[in-house]
Amino acid sequence: MARRSARVNSASPSLRVGVLIGAEPYQAHHVADIAWQLAERPGVVVDLVSSLPATFDELDRLARDDRDLGISRRLLKTPAWVAALQRLSVLGTLKTHVMRDKRNVALLAGYDAIVTPTDHAGILRSALSPRTAMIYVNHGIGGRAASYSDKYLKFDFVVVANRKDEQRLLDTGMIRPGHYVVAGYPKFEAAERLAQRRDPLFRNDRPVVLFNPHSKRALRSWERFARPLIDHAARTGEFNLIVAPHVKLFNRRPRFLWRRWERLAVPDRVIVDLGSSRSLDMSYTSAADIYVGDISSQLYEFLDRPKPCVFLNAHGLDWRSNPDFPNWDLGDVVEAPDQAIDAIRNARARHSLYLAKQASRIAETIDRAAGAAAQAADAILAFLRQRTG
């Protein structure tokens, strides 16, 4: 699909909506289909607004057709000092500094609503007129305690993924009736579309293991487990291994470190992907037979149905009483690399121990009803029109 120039709506629109992706490009997968749906509605003009040019490349991949490609795009201004620090790749994208730049606040103030999966966008609430509605699309499901923080209080409306999250957020006063919708998980729809274009990752029939550590330093398993798992898979060929950490783990690291790890890949045996589009679009969670990780919510992108899981307690934590580990009762939990390899080897045989609990957790956590993005778009527009009278 060739990108067309932005469409021009000659009629006076009743609503102008900015779909803001203020963090890394992976967030595009959580909101793109909602943007496409909003842009189809009469009387609505949508702009795709991003802090990073690479996000627009990701949106191009997610576009369904030329109409989606033609939606207007606006790139936020990055202060020179922020751009210099971004090039060092040590402090992340500095997204709050970009969003709070007065030029960007002026741009965003022109919208009737800002729809965003970027929780840090809540800092805009105090900078914008109450006329501009702030709408949060929750990304990630089955998350840690941090997933239910007071970030929701800075938004006027929230798109929630499932009834379990709805109840927890209501119980804690983070959302209120009339100001949210339970719409499912729009990312699944985009992933199913992309899956039709994928080639097989491996040309053999060995089981595929996904190692998917999170980026949070105090909880992640990368440092202790990555190299032993890669070395074992490369040496023995016992299983195919996909090494795909959360994209935030390496986005602050210099490229020479990326290359050092990427050189460990072995054709048709080990994939090392530290942040490509395939690490974002469920290519790996869809291809895997066994999940190995720590606290990433990508677990539920893998668990479209009950499948073997192994969890890595790299820091010897008392996880049973810790709300940061809500999913570790869905598979064996190990603390050392040799234990992890044994657990992977036995994961299929032991899966019966966890099958019923996985089935129950999947039912309460994952809403795969068709039309999640359309439902979210309809609810957002109903809220906005009610709000504006």
Sequence and secondary structure as in RCSB ss.txt:
>XXXX:A:sequence
MARRSARVNSASPSLRVGVLIGAEPYQAHHVADIAWQLAERPGVVVDLVSSLPATFDELDRLARDDRDLGISRRL
LKTPAWVAALQRLSVLGTLKTHVMRDKRNVALLAGYDAIVTPTDHAGILRSALSPRTAMIYVNHGIGGRAASYSD
KYLKFDFVVVANRKDEQRLLDTGMIRPGHYVVAGYPKFEAAERLAQRRDPLFRNDRPVVLFNPHSKRALRSWERF
ARPLIDHAARTGEFNLIVAPHVKLFNRRPRFLWRRWERLAVPDRVIVDLGSSRSLDMSYTSAADIYVGDISSQLY
EFLDRPKPCVFLNAHGLDWRSNPDFPNWDLGDVVEAPDQAIDAIRNARARHSLYLAKQASRIAETIDRAAGAAAQ
AADAILAFLRQRTG
>XXXX:A:secstr
          S  SEEEEEEE S GGGHHHHHHHHHHHHHSTTEEEEEEESSHHHHHHHHHH  SHHHHTSEEEE
    HHHHHHHHHTSSTT HHHHHTSHHHHHHHTT SEEEES GGGGGGTTTS TTSEEEEE   SS  GGGGSG
GGGG SEEEES HHHHHHHHHTTSS TTSEEE   HHHHHHHHHHTT   S SS S EEEEE  S TTT  HHHH
HHHHHHHHHHH SSEEEE   GGGTTTS HHHHHHHHTT BTTTEEE SS GGGTTTHHHHH SEEEESS TTHH
HH SS   EEEE TT   GGG TT TTGGGSEEESSHHHHHHHHHHHHHHGGGTHHHHHHHHHHH    S HHHH
HHHHHHHHHHHHH 
